[in-house]
Amino acid sequence: MEYVSDAIRNLPPYLFSEIQRKREKLEAEGTDVIDLGIGAPDLPTPDFIVDRLTKEAQLPENHRYPIYSGISEFKEAVAHFYKKHYDVELDPQTEVLALIGSKEGIAHLMQAVLNPNDTVLVPDPGYPVYSTGVHLAGGRPVPLPLDPTNGFVPMYDKLSASDKEKARLMLLNYPGNPTAATVTLDTFEEAIAFAKAHHILLAHDAAYDLITFSGYKAPSVMQVPGARDYAVELGSLSKSFSMTGWRIGYMVGNKATINALATLKSNLDSGQFIPIQKAGATALTSDLDSVKKYSHIYEQRMEALYNGLRSMGFGVEKPKGTIFVWVKVPDGYTSAAFASRLLEKAGVIVTPGNAFGSRGEGYFRIALSVSRERLEEALERLRNLSGEDGDG
Ligand SMILES: Cc1ncc(COP(=O)(O)O)c(C=O)c1O
């Protein structure tokens, strides 16, 4: 018997499984594969966060079901972080919700706010969970083109009048995956004005908010006056504090949306383990020195990679944040063909840009999630490959 819902059956194919298959074959043949595909930090969770978890995990009172919307200490820590970092006041009880990672929040947000066939504007290129989340919720994702000639900001004028009118939800993500694009507050001011004019809820995914370089500070959409009437922002501890496996994040902003998602979640999950929420609170109320230290490591890797790629003639902009570098494929290749060639001939995994939407075609994404030595080794292999037939 094989019962699979149409929603699952009709999901777009997962491009990474094909790469995984090739990787296994190469490794079985003895190739030392360098994986620059996975966007997950390789650095450990800082000790002070692990210590709090260990301490709290000993206490029986922490072994029970948590309060659905998140324990007060965690929600207050999120509010504290917004006040200190962005000078934004949030009511921890009504404007903050704990998530089991922001991916969970994004996917469930769709189910909490969409009706069947509702239109959702999804950045193209963008994090694939946005469109799969819309599909699973029965909505209709419409690509919101990002401008490659202007820092990958949204091109609202490329949307049809009908899509603008029908849209119920719009997603944005800065610092961005996969483009590594960063913005100033005016991009969010424009987004809020657009959302207001067309009665759209804006969900900003701030998963890389604290991984920024050379003095750049990423703004929060909540800094736009009146933002909470039209917007929510999703945050994650995964990247900033190297806590991917812990599954902890949050959503802040519009009360009605927070309430809708909290209601859905109270029927689906029972919240994250209390010690993980407490450790998350410790992270968010810390002096953020650990984040600065880790960002500096990513920045050094980025510089090495950027300089190496430039010297080979690749089209690449220097990122001001994230753990990614977004690179143009050499002339004559599609994204998929170039990524396959890199894997087969050089044993280097990168993510083909088309995995992130049709406007990702012509690019590939490199994750800065390996040591500088491994990145240098990958560059060397790329150099040899470019020398082989003059591309690059
Ligand atoms: C843009 C973006 N948003 C959200 C997430 C999910 O993060 P989390 O671990 O909080 O679910 C990721 C993870 O790769 C991401 O790249």
The ligand as a MOL file (V3000), in Angstrom:
LIG
                    3D

  0  0  0     0  0            999 V3000
M  V30 BEGIN CTAB
M  V30 COUNTS 16 16 0 0 0
M  V30 BEGIN ATOM
M  V30 1 C 17.2920 31.8690 4.2620 0
M  V30 2 C 17.1050 30.7990 5.2780 0
M  V30 3 N 16.0550 30.8600 6.0850 0
M  V30 4 C 15.8280 29.9370 7.0200 0
M  V30 5 C 16.6830 28.8640 7.1700 0
M  V30 6 C 16.3360 27.8160 8.1810 0
M  V30 7 O 17.0330 27.9590 9.3500 0
M  V30 8 P 16.6180 27.2090 10.6740 0
M  V30 9 O 17.7480 26.3380 11.0190 0
M  V30 10 O 16.3310 28.2740 11.6790 0
M  V30 11 O 15.3760 26.4170 10.3910 0
M  V30 12 C 17.7940 28.7490 6.3540 0
M  V30 13 C 18.6910 27.5840 6.4960 0
M  V30 14 O 19.5060 27.2740 5.6780 0
M  V30 15 C 18.0050 29.7420 5.3740 0
M  V30 16 O 19.0550 29.6800 4.5400 0
M  V30 END ATOM
M  V30 BEGIN BOND
M  V30 1 1 1 2
M  V30 2 1 2 3
M  V30 3 2 2 15
M  V30 4 2 3 4
M  V30 5 1 4 5
M  V30 6 1 5 6
M  V30 7 2 5 12
M  V30 8 1 6 7
M  V30 9 1 7 8
M  V30 10 2 8 9
M  V30 11 1 8 10
M  V30 12 1 8 11
M  V30 13 1 12 13
M  V30 14 1 12 15
M  V30 15 2 13 14
M  V30 16 1 15 16
M  V30 END BOND
M  V30 END CTAB
M  END
